[in-house]
Amino acid sequence: MSYIPKVTYLNEEQLEKLHQSGVEILQKFGMRVEDETVRDMLAAQGCTVEGDRVKFTSDLIDATVKNQAKQVTITTRQGNAVTFALGTTGAHSTGGAPFISDALTGKRREATMADLIDTIQVMNQCDNLTIPCALCYPSDIPSAVTQLEQTAAMLKYSKKPIYGPGLSSATNARYIAELFKLYGNGDLQENPIGMVGISPESPLFLPREITDTMRHIIGAGIPTSILSAPVAGYSSPITVIGCIAQCHAEILAFAAVAYLMNPRCVLFYGSRTFFPSMRSSQCAMGLPETGISSAICAQLATHLGWMSDVYGLTCTSCAPDEQAGYEKMINGLLPAMAGATMVTGFGSTASVMCCSLAQLVMDDDILGMIYRAQRACQVDEDSLGLDAIDEVINDGEIFLGTEHTVMHSRSEIWLPNVGFDGSWADWTKMGETPLTELAQTKALEMLKKEEENPADTSLDGEAEKILAAARKELL
């Protein structure tokens, strides 16, 4: 019998108490809902409406939780499919970093659409990255259409299923739904071509723009991650558990509205709990509280039978240095070992304000190590290697030459893609090149390889018609 290692911060009784605390917040304080039609929809389900605030019923919350999908397969137009399910862990990149470290100079600058395309092409070749997101926010695209243009670029250049940008514009969402239908051949619930994220506001607020965005996305059946993002001590209680409880309430409220809009739409428990530095009072995403809270949220989601999408490979460090390495590892490892369905932060630095091609390559190695740590352990005749010991002791063989070693050499010992795994002599021979330089070189090689194997462009003409209509309306 195999053993799968797990990180457990709360037991099942504590998790249920935490869940009920979220329900109690919605019953006692409610959620501010700006759209009257949404308030009426909730009132019809027995919720209490007091002005623009809605107090939810436990029956509606229970029905919402029981309705959540435990598995979804997302595909591409080329047929490359990824299945997310409870009990498995995948990863997606950060979305919307405003800055990028220039591939040649290493200096920080505003990201452009060309940078976004470069990041997509590198992510196509990151073996451990399950689903790419729009990593950077292109400054050369008008803000009125930027979410749409990012999504179009992802659909055009990505060879993996996509995680679109976090959506907050209903007009962009309407056209994004059209793009998803185009690339997904119509039925997005039977054949989802990607997913997106949508955020309620903290504390406890659903603006009209968000519920209008939900109508287009949830109504179309596009899988959606609920990105509740309270900041401890600013827009939620400062304690880890208090921040999680409010985040949980916001996710439950959003999910209940989505359930009433379209009960077939797949939702992810997308907690985004932030914690400030006690020195600067600014969000510092390399703090261990990021990984701890994400691990608890992953546990809570699993307790409810809900797929989760939480922070992971994040750091406060503004450079791809030692600090970035240890911050990303602890904040990625903890939620992954707690059972998160997806971890994010991949490719980012500076509390998700910056990204780089080199960081994508390095994070791919970090994630590979995390996946290795998650692998189940089993004690049986094969894993014990008794036949190999017999051959060495009784037949004069060496372990390197046994069939057991040959069979397990590739699967048992983790092999980095860019990280150094040789001796000091090897290090000297290669010129003592820093990891950051190796990663940057590899990223540029990946870009060149991608240019030699371009993505399918057969639907680009139809996509451009949708973009042209949006630009005409919105610009």
N, C-alpha and C positions, 0 to 999 in steps of 0.2 A: 504494500500500500504506500503510495507516494504522499509526501508531506509538502504542502505549499506554505512557505513562510509568510507571515502576516504581521503588520504593525497594528496594534489595538490600543487606542487611547481610552475608549469608553466601552463598557460592556453593554449587552442588549437592553438591560433595564435602564441604564443611563441614556442610551440612544433613544429609547421610547419616551423618556422624560423630556429630552431635548426636543423631540418632535412635537410632543404635546405643548411644550412651551411656545413653539412657533404658532401652533393652532390657537393657543390662548391669546397671543399678541393680536392675531387677526380678529378674534372674538371681542377682545377688550378695547383695542385701539383702532382696529380696522385699517383699511387702505384708502388713501385719498385717490379717487377715480374721477378724472376731469370730464370724461365723456358721459353725458346724460344717458345715451342709449345703452352704454355698457352698464351703468348703474341700474337701469331698468331691467336689463337682462339678468343681473345678479339678484335684484329684488324678486324677480319671478321665481328664483330658486330658494326663496326664503331668507335671503340676506337682509340685514337691517340697513337702511340708508338714512344717514343723518347729514343733511346738506350734501357736500361732495365726498363724504367719507362713508365707506361701506364696511360693515362688520359681517364677517363671513360665518356660515354655519359649519359645524363639524361634519354634517352629512355631505355637504358639497366637497369639503376637503377630502373626506374619506373616499368619495367616488372618484375624485380627481387622481388621488394617489393610486388607487386600485387599477386605474385605466392606463397607467404608464407602461410603455413598451420596454421589454427587457432585451430586445435585440433589434438591430436594423442593418440592412445591407445598402451601402451607397456605392454607386458605380460611376463610370465615365462613358463617354460616347465610344471609346475604343473597347469597352467591355471590361476594363480593369475594376474589379470590385473589392470593397473593404467591408468587412462585417464587424460591427461593434456589438458587444454583448456583455452582460454582467459576468464577472469572473475573468475577463480579459482586459489587458491594458494596451492602449495605443497612445499616440501623441499627435498634437498639431502645433503649428508654429504660433508665435505671438501674432497679433493683428494690429495694424495701425501705428507702428512706431514712426514718429515724425522725422527722425534723423537716421542717417546711415553713415557708417565709417567707410570712407572712400576706398575702393578696392586697390588703388595704386598708391595713394598718399597716406592712408590710414587716418586722415583728418575727418572730423565730424562735419557733416553738411546736411542741408535739407534733402530729403529723398525725392526722386522724380519717378515718372512712369517707367522710364528706362530701367531704373533701379528695381522697381517692383518686378518687371519682367525678368531681370537677372536673378532675383531671389527665387522666383518660381522655377526657373530653369535649373538652378542648383538644387532646390528642394525635390525636383523630379528624381534626382539621383541620390538623395539621402536615404539609405537603406532602412533606417529605423524610424523615420518620420512617416506616420501613417497617412495623414491628410494635411496638406498645406493650407495656410490661411494667407490673406493679403498682408504680408509681413510689414510693409511700410506704407506710409500715407503719402501719395504723390503730390508734392507742392505745386506742380505745374498743371494740375487739373482743377478747374473751377469747383469750389466747395459744393455748389448746387447739384453737381452730378458725380462727385468723387466716389461715393459708395457704389454707384452703378458702374462707373468706369473701372473700378478695382475688380468688381465681380466679373465684368466682361473680359478683362485681362486674364483673370484666373481661369475662366472657362476656355479661353483661347489657347493658353500656353501650358496649362497643367496637364500632365499625363496621369495624375492621380485624382481621385474624387476631391472636391474642394470644400473648404470651410470659408464661406464668404465673409466680408467684413462685418463688424458689429453694426447693426442697422438702427438708425434713429430718424430717418427721413421717409415718410410715407410715400412721397412721390417717387423717390428712388426705388423703394420697395416694390411699387407697382410694376415698374419696368424690369426690375430684377426677377420678379416672378415670371415675366414673359421670357426672359433669357433662360431661366431654369427649364421652362416648358419646352423651349426650342431645343436645347441640348439634351433634355431628358425624354424627348419624344412624347410629350404630353402629360402622361399620368405620373405625377411626382410622388404619389403615395405608393404606387406599385413599383416605380422605378426612380427613386430619388437620385439626382445627379450630383448632389452636394448638400450642404447644410449652411445655416447662418446662425448668428447670435443676436439677441435683442435684450436690452437692459431695462428693467424697471428702475426707478430712481429711489435713492435712499435719502431720508427715511420714509418708507411705506407710501410710495406715490407712483401712480400710473398716469402719466401725462396723456393728453389726447393724441399727440403725435405718435406715441408708442402704441396705443391701442389701434390707431389707424394703420400703423406699420404692421401690427399683428394681423389685421384683417386680410392684408394682401399676402403675407407670408404663411401664416397659419392656415388661412383659407385655402391656399394652394397646396397645402400638405407638405411644405418644405421642412425637413427636420430642423429643429430649432433648439439652441442652447439658451437657457434662461440665465443671463449674465447679471445677477444681482451683485453689486459692488460697493458695499458699505465700507467706510473708512473708520476704523476703531478710534473712538474718542472725538470724532468729528461728525459723522453721520450715523453713528451707532454707538452702543456702549463700548468702552475701551477694553473690557475683558475679552479674551478669545471666545469664551462660551457665549457671552452676551452678544458679541458681534455675529457669531454664527446663528444664534437664535433669531435675531432680526433678519439676517440674510435668508434664513429658512422660511420665515413668514412671507417675505417678499417673493420668493420662488413659488411658494404654495399659492399665493394670490394670483400671480401671473399665470401659473399652470391652470388654475380654476377657470380663469377667463378664456384661456386657449382651449380648454376642454369644452366649454360651451360654444366656442366658435367652430371647432372642428375636432371631435373626439378621436379621430384617426391620426391626427398629426403627432409625429414622434417628438418628444421633448427630452432634453438632457438637463440634468441637475447641474447648472453651470455656475456654481458659487465662485465669487471673485472677492474674497475678503482681504482688505488692505490694512496695513499697520504702519504707524508713523515712527520715525526716528525720535527718540526722546531728546536728542541734541538739536535737530534742525526743525522738528515738527512737520517735516515733509514725508510723504510715503516712501518707505524704504523696503523694496521688495526682496532684498536679500536676507531679511531678518528670518530667524527660524520659525517665528510665529506664522509666516506664510505657509511653510510646509506643514506645521502642526495643525493649523486650522483647515488646510486643504485635506489632510488625512482624516480629520474628524468629519468633514463634510462628505468625503468619499464613503466613510463608514455609515454615516446617516443615510445617504442615498441608497446604499446597498441594503441597509436595514429595512428600507421602504420598498425595495425591489425596483430601484430606479437607476438607470445608467447615469454616470456622473462625468463632469468635465470641469477640472479644477486646475489651479495654478500648480506649476511644477518647476521647470528649469528657469527660474527667475533669479536675478541678482541686482544688488544696488551698485556694484562696481561699474564704473564708466569705461573700463578697458577689459579686453579679453585676457585677464591676468589670473594670478593665484586666487585672489578673492572671488572673482567670478566663478572659478572652478569649484571651490568648496561651498559657495552659496547655492549654486545651481544643483550640485549633487544632493545636498541635504533636502532642499525644497522640491526636488524631483523624486528622490528615493522614498521619502516618507509617504506621500499620497499614493504612489505606485504600489508600495508594500501594504498600504491600507485597502487596496482594491479599487482604486479609481479606474473608470473605464477609459478616460482620456486625461492626459496631463498636457499643459501648455507652457508657454514661456520660451520655447525652442527658438533660437536665433537672436534673442534679445539681450541687451545690456542696459544699464542705467535706469533700472525700474521700468522697463519696457518703453523707454523714451528713445532708444537707439537700437540699431541692429547692424549686422554685417554678414557678408558672405562667409568670412572665416569662422564666425561664431556658429553659423549653421553647421559647418563641417565638424567643429569641435563638439557641439551639442549632440551631433549624431553619435559620436563615440560615448559621450556621457550616458545617453539614452540606451546605447547598446549594453553598457555595464549594468544599468538599472534592470533591463530585461533579463540579463544573466542572473542578477541577484534574486529575481522573482521566480526563477525556474524551480520546479518541484524537485525534491530530493527523494530518492527511493533506495532502500537497502535490500538488495536481492543478489542472486548469484552473479548476475552480469556486472552490476555496479561494484561489487566487492572485488572482482578481478582475481578470484582464487585460481582460475586456470592459468593466468599469467604468472602468478607466484609459483605455481607448480612447475611451469616450464623453466623458470629461472633457477629454482632451487634444485630440481631433479634432472633437468635436461641441459643445463649449462647455457641456456639462452640469456639474452639481455632484454630488459623490458621494452626497449625501443623497437625490437624486432618481433614482438609477439603480436598475434592477430588481434588481441584485445586492445593494444595500444593503437594499432592501425585503424581499427573500427571506431575508436572513440576520440582520436586525436583532433579531429575537426570540430566535433560537437561539444566536447567536454571543456576545452580551454578557450576562453574568450580571446578573439583576435581583433585588435584595434584597426580602424581604417586609416587613421592619421597619427595617432599617439605613438610615442616611442616605446618599444618593448625589447630593446637589445641590451648589449653590455656597454660599459664605459668606452671600450675600444671602438665599438660601432658608432657611438656618439661622437667620438673624436674624428673618425673617418668621414662622417657626414657633415663635418664642419661645425658641429655644436649648434646647428640651426634651431632657433626657438620654435616651439609648437605653433605659435601664431603665424610665423612665416610659412611653415609647412602647410598649415590649414589654408592660408591665403593662396599659395601656389596650387593646392589641390582644387580649391574653389574655381580658380581661373581655368584650370584644365577641364573641370566639369562643364563650365560655360562653353568652352570650345567644342567639347563632345556633343553638347546639346544642340549647338548650331549645325552640327553634321547630321543630326537626327531630329528634325523639327516635328512639332506636334501636328496633328491633322487639322487642316484649315477649311474643310468642306462646308462648314456652317457659318463661316465668318461673314459672308456676304449678308445672310439673313440677320445675323447679330448686329451688323452695322446699321441696318434699317431701323432696328429697335433703338439703337443709340442715337441715330439721327433724329428720330421722333422725340426722344427725351430732351436732347439738346435744344430742339426747336421750342419745346414747351417751357423748359426750365431756365434757359440762359437768355 
